[in-house]
Amino acid sequence: MISRILALSAILLLGGCASLPPVEQDADPRKLDLWQAHQASLQTLRQWRAEGRAAILAQNSGGQIAFDWVQTHGQQVLTLKTPLGQNAVQITQNPGGAVLVDQDGTLHEGANSEALLRETLGWSVPVAGMHAWLLGLPATSDDAYSLDEHGRLKRLHSQGWRIEYQRYTVVDGKALPSKMEFTHMDLGLRLVIDRWRL
């Protein structure tokens, strides 16, 4: 079961940004101004590192995992670790494709992370949206969301997922999510980012 949990964690933490939708119609002007400034600030991010942990609940099972996700110009590397600190899965995505190293040390290659994860682990999840969600941004123009009093995402509905933003941390002047809860059908994921590095 731990391998399936690790695989799901990997899927939830990789992806690429898409264009942002307009703010909700009932947002007040102050929230709108803050939201526009917040989006502009996050869109300048090209490299960062997020270290944290996740608790996963799926039907009658669950588990915990730690992660270290590094994004540099043109490349993402996500390392997932067991609660005992052992590397379990590592996924690297760059313009040339994606490479997954499983817990046995076997290398798997694919055109991109989404296709590779689907082929090797059998998971089909909107990978492209996860990157935006982790940063606190909508992934598509069809997303529905509400804002908090600071003009940041409070709640997001995207591609069948519901994301609750429960806490933000300010790093180098940018407000980044540090506690989130993801829900999709009978799957729940509580994500805590202990450290952002920009």
Secondary structure, 3 states (H helix, E strand, C coil): CHHHHHHHHHHHCCCCCCCCCCCCCCCCHHHHHHHHHHHHHHHCCCCEEEEEEEEEEECCEEEEEEEEEEEECCEEEEEEECCCCCEEEEEEEECCEEEEECCCCCEEEECCHHHHHHHHHCCCCCHHHHHHHHHCCCCCCCCEEEECCCCCEEEEEECCEEEEEEEEEEECCEEEEEEEEEEECCEEEEEEEEEEEC
